[in-house]
Amino acid sequence: MSEANPFESLQEQIDDAASYVDAGEDVLNRLKHPERVLETNLSVEMDDGSVEVIKAFRSQFNGDRGPYKGGIRYHPGVTRDEVKALSGWMAYKCAVVDIPYGGGKGGIVIDPADFSESELERLTRSFATELRPFIGEDRDIPAPDVNTGRREMNWIKDTYETLENTTEPGVITGKSPSSGGSEGRVEATGRSTMLTAREAFDYLDKDLAGADVAVQGYGNAGWITAKLLHELGANVVAVSDSSGAIYREVGFNPVDVKNHKNETGSVVGYPEAEDEFSNEDLLTLDVDLLVPAALENAIDGDLAQDVSADVIAEAANGPLTPEADDVLAESDTYVFPDILANAGGVTVSYFEWVQNRQRFYWTEERVNEELERVITDAFDNLVETYEETGASNMRTAAYAVAIERVVDAYEEGGNWP
């Protein structure tokens, strides 16, 4: 993995799109920096009675289009710059799919595998207490991210509601349905990646049925994408997780691979695999569709020289560096960016927030239908902008769409002390 600074990558992506946006340099410069970043040290009591001090962050990037929105991740690689970058990507992701949110992101610098469930609960509630003055259904709405899920969101909701002496399920999304969560949320990111790939193949006049697919990362986003593509007739020939990659020329049943991972802790060792190799080797396989679904900076400029996929749909946030984008644009590889492809998560989070506020809940069928409408409309808008502007790649076109919408909201609201 490249050591590229993700925040610098975000700023470079904004610069690339600047020439396609009708806005002054001063306004664009404003859109390259977060509005505020909370850095806090959490004092958490461990099961043995000792106290551990753990660093955590929350970045609120831009609120011109609505409340800040974005996940909270638990990972040892969390940094201030990473959280700033991710909050910026969220702001532009929400704008690309035209939902009324700004961008936020949070993270705690831990490996959750090193903590017991009770320690994680105390840690989560401690962070929720620190976030309490900054979050709320009209201010900032966190959600799950890497190594967090319904359990952590339920803890945050309960902590906030207890301290505020209120009932406010819309303070957070990604909750379990019994706590106000939405049907369809678990599959949402994978579903939007599948929809983006489906629309991309149609746009490029390619047949997704029978197409060879490689998926890097077999967490929630990766395995759901693999399952849904398999259901469309695609041939999922390679998948990977942090332990390595597996390959089978005729393809895998993604559900069987997921069951193996659940039982053993890894996709590696799956009995039907014909070969095993590294994550880096998976990224350079000669496939029709590559889905990077792990962490950012998976493909840098050097590795991009060896990428052989015809189409890339980004399920992860920021999996390509700007240098990789340049290399792949020259090789006519179509990259459909994260701020569209993985926007299903935040889109269904928006649906959850709407349901929470109305106290009226939708069926999974309605959620999936509404998600398909949002993603396909956003795809059509992206392609139209790409063709009209002559942008160098789809990512630049996506940022042009997003930045234009944020700039419009900012200028219409005006600027005052």
Backbone torsions as a table, in degrees:
resi	resn	phi	psi	omega
1	MET	NA	139.6	179.6
2	SER	-69.6	154.2	175.5
3	GLU	-96.3	18.3	-179.9
4	ALA	-57.2	140.2	178.7
5	ASN	-74.6	118.8	-175.1
6	PRO	-64.5	-31.8	179.9
7	PHE	-69.0	-38.9	176.0
8	GLU	-66.2	-34.9	176.4
9	SER	-62.7	-44.8	178.0
10	LEU	-57.9	-47.5	-178.3
11	GLN	-63.2	-35.8	177.5
12	GLU	-67.0	-38.8	178.2
13	GLN	-63.7	-39.0	177.3
14	ILE	-65.7	-42.5	177.4
15	ASP	-59.9	-40.8	-179.7
16	ASP	-60.5	-34.6	-177.4
17	ALA	-86.9	-12.5	-170.9
18	ALA	-58.1	-37.2	-176.4
19	SER	-69.6	-13.0	-179.8
20	TYR	-101.7	7.4	-175.8
21	VAL	-119.5	135.1	179.7
22	ASP	-86.8	83.8	-179.5
23	ALA	-156.8	149.9	179.4
24	GLY	-72.2	159.8	-178.9
25	GLU	-61.4	-34.5	-179.7
26	ASP	-65.4	-41.0	178.9
27	VAL	-67.6	-43.3	179.3
28	LEU	-64.0	-37.4	178.2
29	ASN	-61.9	-38.2	176.7
30	ARG	-59.5	-34.2	-176.1
31	LEU	-83.9	8.3	178.2
32	LYS	-105.3	2.3	-175.7
33	HIS	-134.7	145.1	176.5
34	PRO	-70.1	152.5	178.2
35	GLU	-73.5	-35.4	176.4
36	ARG	-161.4	153.4	177.0
37	VAL	-134.1	124.4	173.8
38	LEU	-91.1	125.8	172.2
39	GLU	-119.6	123.8	-174.0
40	THR	-136.3	150.8	175.0
41	ASN	-109.7	115.4	-176.1
42	LEU	-91.5	127.4	175.7
43	SER	-96.7	112.3	-172.3
44	VAL	-120.9	129.6	176.3
45	GLU	-78.8	127.5	179.4
46	MET	-87.5	168.8	-177.1
47	ASP	-61.8	-27.4	-179.2
48	ASP	-86.3	4.6	178.5
49	GLY	93.4	-11.7	177.6
50	SER	-74.9	163.0	179.2
51	VAL	-115.4	129.2	179.1
52	GLU	-113.8	137.3	178.4
53	VAL	-99.8	123.9	-171.8
54	ILE	-128.8	132.2	-176.8
55	LYS	-84.0	141.7	178.7
56	ALA	-144.0	158.1	-176.3
57	PHE	-137.4	154.8	165.5
58	ARG	-144.8	119.8	179.5
59	SER	-106.7	130.7	173.9
60	GLN	-112.0	104.7	-167.2
61	PHE	-82.1	-52.3	-175.6
62	ASN	-156.1	131.6	-178.8
63	GLY	-118.7	21.4	-176.8
64	ASP	-64.0	-32.8	-175.3
65	ARG	-101.7	-0.5	-179.9
66	GLY	152.2	-172.0	179.5
67	PRO	-58.8	150.9	175.7
68	TYR	-64.4	144.3	-177.3
69	LYS	-143.0	131.9	176.8
70	GLY	167.2	160.6	-171.4
71	GLY	-79.0	174.8	173.0
72	ILE	-124.1	124.3	-179.0
73	ARG	-112.6	148.0	173.6
74	TYR	-112.4	108.1	-175.9
75	HIS	-159.1	140.8	-179.6
76	PRO	-65.5	-18.1	-179.3
77	GLY	-89.8	4.3	179.4
78	VAL	-62.6	131.5	175.1
79	THR	-134.6	166.8	177.4
80	ARG	-59.8	-45.2	-178.9
81	ASP	-67.0	-36.0	178.1
82	GLU	-62.7	-46.3	-178.7
83	VAL	-64.4	-39.7	176.5
84	LYS	-61.0	-45.2	-180.0
85	ALA	-63.0	-46.7	-178.0
86	LEU	-63.1	-36.1	178.1
87	SER	-68.0	-34.2	175.7
88	GLY	-67.6	-45.0	176.8
89	TRP	-58.8	-36.5	178.2
90	MET	-64.6	-43.0	180.0
91	ALA	-57.5	-43.9	-177.0
92	TYR	-80.5	-27.9	173.8
93	LYS	-62.9	-46.7	179.0
94	CYS	-61.7	-37.3	179.5
95	ALA	-70.1	-37.7	180.0
96	VAL	-60.5	-42.4	-179.6
97	VAL	-92.6	3.6	171.4
98	ASP	59.9	47.1	170.7
99	ILE	-107.3	148.2	-166.5
100	PRO	-82.0	65.2	179.3
101	TYR	-132.4	157.2	163.9
102	GLY	-94.8	-160.0	-176.4
103	GLY	-122.5	136.8	174.4
104	GLY	-143.7	165.9	175.0
105	LYS	-164.5	148.6	178.7
106	GLY	-138.4	163.7	178.7
107	GLY	-164.1	151.0	174.1
108	ILE	-119.9	134.5	-173.6
109	VAL	-85.6	79.8	177.5
110	ILE	-146.3	161.1	163.0
111	ASP	-101.4	108.8	-174.8
112	PRO	-60.0	-20.0	177.8
113	ALA	-64.9	-19.3	-179.6
114	ASP	-86.1	-0.2	-174.0
115	PHE	-122.4	146.1	173.9
116	SER	-76.4	167.7	179.2
117	GLU	-61.9	-40.8	-179.7
118	SER	-67.3	-35.9	176.5
119	GLU	-66.9	-40.8	177.7
120	LEU	-63.8	-37.5	178.7
121	GLU	-65.2	-45.1	179.2
122	ARG	-63.7	-40.2	178.1
123	LEU	-62.6	-46.7	-178.4
124	THR	-63.2	-43.5	-179.8
125	ARG	-68.1	-33.1	175.8
126	SER	-64.3	-44.0	178.6
127	PHE	-65.9	-41.1	178.5
128	ALA	-59.9	-37.0	178.6
129	THR	-65.5	-39.9	176.9
130	GLU	-67.6	-35.4	-178.6
131	LEU	-76.9	-19.3	-170.9
132	ARG	-46.8	-44.3	-179.1
133	PRO	-70.1	-15.5	-171.6
134	PHE	-105.8	-17.0	-174.8
135	ILE	-107.4	169.2	-178.0
136	GLY	152.7	158.4	-172.3
137	GLU	-65.6	-15.5	175.4
138	ASP	-110.1	4.5	-176.1
139	ARG	-119.5	-61.2	-175.6
140	ASP	-155.8	125.7	-174.6
141	ILE	-119.6	98.9	178.1
142	PRO	-69.6	175.5	-176.7
143	ALA	-161.8	173.7	176.7
144	PRO	-70.9	159.8	175.1
145	ASP	-152.4	-150.4	-177.8
146	VAL	-58.6	125.9	176.2
147	ASN	66.1	17.0	171.5
148	THR	-129.0	161.5	-177.8
149	GLY	-161.8	-153.6	-175.7
150	ARG	-56.6	-41.5	-176.6
151	ARG	-57.6	-50.9	-178.6
152	GLU	-65.6	-38.0	179.2
153	MET	-66.1	-39.5	177.3
154	ASN	-61.8	-40.1	178.7
155	TRP	-63.4	-43.0	-179.3
156	ILE	-64.8	-45.4	178.5
157	LYS	-58.1	-47.0	-178.0
158	ASP	-64.1	-41.8	179.3
159	THR	-62.4	-48.2	-179.2
160	TYR	-61.6	-48.4	-177.6
161	GLU	-64.4	-36.4	178.9
162	THR	-66.6	-46.6	-178.7
163	LEU	-68.4	-33.8	-179.6
164	GLU	-88.6	-7.6	-178.4
165	ASN	53.4	52.6	-176.5
166	THR	-147.7	176.2	169.3
167	THR	-118.0	114.8	-175.7
168	GLU	-145.7	72.0	-177.2
169	PRO	-60.6	-24.0	-179.2
170	GLY	-75.8	2.5	177.6
171	VAL	-68.3	-19.9	-177.3
172	ILE	-152.7	151.3	177.1
173	THR	-121.4	170.7	-175.6
174	GLY	85.8	18.1	179.7
175	LYS	-78.0	167.5	172.2
176	SER	-71.8	150.8	-178.3
177	PRO	-54.9	-35.2	-179.6
178	SER	-69.1	-15.4	177.0
179	SER	-107.4	15.0	178.2
180	GLY	102.9	10.4	178.1
181	GLY	-75.5	165.7	-177.0
182	SER	-98.2	143.0	166.3
183	GLU	-59.6	146.8	175.4
184	GLY	83.0	-2.9	-176.1
185	ARG	-70.0	-39.0	-175.6
186	VAL	-62.1	-38.3	-177.5
187	GLU	-89.6	-1.7	-165.8
188	ALA	-62.1	-45.4	-177.1
189	THR	-66.5	-44.0	176.5
190	GLY	-64.4	-36.4	-179.6
191	ARG	-66.8	-41.9	179.0
192	SER	-67.9	-33.1	176.1
193	THR	-65.2	-43.0	176.7
194	MET	-61.6	-46.0	-179.2
195	LEU	-61.9	-40.3	177.9
196	THR	-63.6	-44.4	178.1
197	ALA	-62.5	-43.1	179.2
198	ARG	-59.9	-47.5	179.7
199	GLU	-66.6	-36.4	179.7
200	ALA	-63.9	-45.8	179.7
201	PHE	-64.2	-37.7	177.4
202	ASP	-65.2	-45.0	179.2
203	TYR	-60.7	-39.5	-178.0
204	LEU	-87.3	4.2	-180.0
205	ASP	58.9	42.5	176.2
206	LYS	-112.3	158.0	-179.4
207	ASP	-100.4	116.7	179.4
208	LEU	-73.0	-33.2	175.9
209	ALA	-64.2	122.2	-178.6
210	GLY	88.8	-5.9	179.3
211	ALA	-70.6	140.9	177.0
212	ASP	-81.8	132.8	-174.8
213	VAL	-128.2	138.0	171.7
214	ALA	-121.2	134.6	-177.6
215	VAL	-122.2	115.4	177.0
216	GLN	-93.0	114.8	-176.8
217	GLY	103.9	122.7	-176.0
218	TYR	-124.2	37.5	168.2
219	GLY	-80.1	-158.6	-174.2
220	ASN	-57.6	-50.5	-176.8
221	ALA	-64.1	-44.9	-175.8
222	GLY	-66.7	-47.2	-174.1
223	TRP	-74.0	-33.1	176.9
224	ILE	-67.2	-41.4	175.8
225	THR	-58.3	-46.5	179.6
226	ALA	-59.7	-44.6	-179.1
227	LYS	-61.9	-46.6	-176.7
228	LEU	-70.1	-35.7	175.5
229	LEU	-66.9	-39.8	176.4
230	HIS	-59.0	-40.7	179.7
231	GLU	-65.9	-24.1	176.2
232	LEU	-86.2	0.1	177.5
233	GLY	99.3	2.9	177.6
234	ALA	-70.8	157.4	-175.6
235	ASN	-107.2	97.9	-177.0
236	VAL	-80.5	97.6	-171.4
237	VAL	-91.0	-18.9	-177.0
238	ALA	-150.5	138.4	173.4
239	VAL	-140.9	161.9	-179.0
240	SER	-149.9	164.1	166.6
241	ASP	-138.6	-165.4	-174.5
242	SER	-65.2	-16.6	-179.5
243	SER	-87.4	-17.2	-178.8
244	GLY	144.1	-174.5	-174.5
245	ALA	-120.0	152.8	174.7
246	ILE	-124.7	154.7	-175.1
247	TYR	-139.4	142.0	172.8
248	ARG	-149.0	120.7	-171.2
249	GLU	-58.8	-38.6	-178.1
250	VAL	-86.0	-2.9	175.4
251	GLY	97.7	158.7	179.1
252	PHE	-105.8	158.7	162.3
253	ASN	-87.3	109.9	-174.1
254	PRO	-58.1	-31.2	179.8
255	VAL	-67.9	-41.3	178.7
256	ASP	-63.4	-40.0	178.4
257	VAL	-64.6	-40.7	178.5
258	LYS	-63.1	-40.7	178.1
259	ASN	-62.0	-39.8	177.6
260	HIS	-63.6	-42.8	179.0
261	LYS	-63.5	-39.8	179.3
262	ASN	-63.0	-36.0	-176.6
263	GLU	-79.3	-35.2	-171.5
264	THR	-112.2	-16.5	-178.4
265	GLY	94.8	-3.0	-179.0
266	SER	-157.7	155.7	172.8
267	VAL	-74.2	-24.5	-179.3
268	VAL	-62.7	137.7	-178.1
269	GLY	93.8	2.3	178.2
270	TYR	-60.3	126.4	-169.8
271	PRO	-58.1	-32.3	-175.7
272	GLU	-87.2	-0.4	179.9
273	ALA	-68.3	137.5	177.5
274	GLU	-91.9	-20.4	-177.6
275	ASP	-155.4	154.3	174.2
276	GLU	-131.6	139.7	180.0
277	PHE	-155.4	-168.6	-174.1
278	SER	-85.5	164.4	174.2
279	ASN	-58.9	-39.4	-179.1
280	GLU	-63.2	-39.6	178.1
281	ASP	-65.3	-36.7	178.2
282	LEU	-60.6	-40.0	-176.2
283	LEU	-66.8	-16.6	-178.6
284	THR	-107.8	9.9	178.2
285	LEU	-64.1	149.0	177.0
286	ASP	-83.9	88.4	-177.7
287	VAL	-126.4	166.1	177.8
288	ASP	-77.1	-35.3	-176.6
289	LEU	-137.9	129.1	175.1
290	LEU	-114.0	131.6	179.1
291	VAL	-119.2	96.9	172.5
292	PRO	-74.8	117.8	-173.7
293	ALA	-130.5	28.4	-179.6
294	ALA	-109.5	-123.3	-177.6
295	LEU	-103.8	177.8	-177.2
296	GLU	-70.7	162.1	175.6
297	ASN	61.9	29.2	178.7
298	ALA	-67.4	-31.7	-179.2
299	ILE	-121.7	113.6	176.5
300	ASP	-101.7	-175.6	-176.1
301	GLY	-60.7	-37.2	179.9
302	ASP	-68.6	-49.3	-178.8
303	LEU	-64.9	-33.3	-178.9
304	ALA	-59.5	-26.8	177.6
305	GLN	-59.9	-26.8	-175.8
306	ASP	-103.7	0.2	179.1
307	VAL	-70.5	130.4	-175.4
308	SER	-114.8	-2.0	-178.7
309	ALA	-66.3	147.9	177.1
310	ASP	-80.5	-36.4	-176.5
311	VAL	-133.7	139.8	174.4
312	ILE	-122.9	129.5	173.8
313	ALA	-119.1	118.1	-170.5
314	GLU	-87.2	106.1	174.8
315	ALA	-83.8	-27.1	177.2
316	ALA	-85.4	166.6	174.1
317	ASN	-88.6	123.0	174.7
318	GLY	61.2	42.2	-177.5
319	PRO	-74.8	-14.3	178.3
320	LEU	-114.2	137.1	172.6
321	THR	-79.6	162.3	176.5
322	PRO	-57.6	-34.6	177.8
323	GLU	-64.5	-38.1	177.1
324	ALA	-64.5	-40.6	177.2
325	ASP	-57.5	-43.5	-179.3
326	ASP	-62.6	-44.2	179.9
327	VAL	-62.8	-45.7	-175.6
328	LEU	-71.1	-31.1	176.1
329	ALA	-64.0	-38.0	179.5
330	GLU	-69.4	-27.9	-178.9
331	SER	-93.6	9.5	177.9
332	ASP	61.2	32.2	171.9
333	THR	-88.9	126.8	-179.3
334	TYR	-85.6	121.1	178.6
335	VAL	-110.6	117.0	177.0
336	PHE	-98.9	114.3	-161.1
337	PRO	-73.7	160.7	179.2
338	ASP	-55.0	-38.5	-174.3
339	ILE	-69.1	-6.4	166.4
340	LEU	-110.3	-53.3	-168.8
341	ALA	-61.5	-39.8	-177.7
342	ASN	-102.5	17.6	-177.5
343	ALA	-74.7	-1.9	178.4
344	GLY	-61.9	-35.4	-179.2
345	GLY	-60.9	-50.6	-178.5
346	VAL	-73.0	-28.9	178.4
347	THR	-66.1	-45.9	178.3
348	VAL	-73.4	-26.9	170.1
349	SER	-61.8	-39.8	175.1
350	TYR	-61.2	-44.5	176.8
351	PHE	-59.5	-40.8	178.8
352	GLU	-61.5	-44.8	179.3
353	TRP	-60.6	-43.3	177.8
354	VAL	-62.1	-44.7	179.5
355	GLN	-64.0	-41.3	178.2
356	ASN	-59.7	-41.5	-175.9
357	ARG	-73.4	-32.0	179.7
358	GLN	-87.2	-16.2	-171.8
359	ARG	55.1	39.4	178.9
360	PHE	-138.2	123.3	-168.5
361	TYR	-111.8	144.0	-173.3
362	TRP	-96.2	160.5	171.5
363	THR	-77.6	159.7	176.9
364	GLU	-61.2	-36.0	179.0
365	GLU	-60.4	-43.8	178.9
366	ARG	-66.0	-41.8	178.7
367	VAL	-57.4	-48.1	-177.8
368	ASN	-66.4	-36.7	177.7
369	GLU	-65.6	-43.5	179.4
370	GLU	-66.2	-38.5	178.1
371	LEU	-63.7	-43.7	179.5
372	GLU	-61.2	-40.6	178.7
373	ARG	-62.1	-46.4	-178.1
374	VAL	-62.8	-46.6	-176.0
375	ILE	-69.7	-41.9	-179.2
376	THR	-69.1	-37.1	175.6
377	ASP	-63.5	-43.0	179.5
378	ALA	-65.1	-38.1	178.2
379	PHE	-62.5	-47.1	-179.6
380	ASP	-60.5	-40.6	179.1
381	ASN	-64.9	-40.2	178.2
382	LEU	-61.6	-49.1	-177.6
383	VAL	-63.2	-40.6	178.4
384	GLU	-61.3	-43.6	178.9
385	THR	-66.4	-41.7	178.9
386	TYR	-58.0	-44.2	-177.2
387	GLU	-75.7	-36.1	-177.4
388	GLU	-74.5	-36.1	-176.1
389	THR	-89.2	-20.9	-173.4
390	GLY	70.1	28.0	179.1
391	ALA	-56.5	152.5	-174.5
392	SER	-68.9	-26.9	178.5
393	ASN	-158.3	174.0	-176.9
394	MET	-66.7	-32.4	-179.6
395	ARG	-64.2	-45.6	179.5
396	THR	-61.4	-40.1	177.3
397	ALA	-64.1	-40.0	179.2
398	ALA	-63.6	-42.3	177.9
399	TYR	-66.8	-34.7	176.6
400	ALA	-61.6	-44.2	176.8
401	VAL	-59.7	-49.4	-174.1
402	ALA	-66.4	-47.3	-176.7
403	ILE	-64.5	-39.4	178.1
404	GLU	-57.9	-41.4	-179.2
405	ARG	-69.5	-39.1	178.5
406	VAL	-68.4	-42.3	178.7
407	VAL	-60.8	-43.3	179.5
408	ASP	-59.1	-44.8	-179.5
409	ALA	-63.9	-41.0	-179.5
410	TYR	-65.3	-47.8	-175.6
411	GLU	-69.8	-35.7	178.5
412	GLU	-67.1	-34.1	179.2
413	GLY	-79.2	-24.7	-178.4
414	GLY	79.4	168.4	-179.3
415	ASN	-122.0	126.3	178.8
416	TRP	-144.8	156.8	-174.4
417	PRO	-61.1	NA	NA
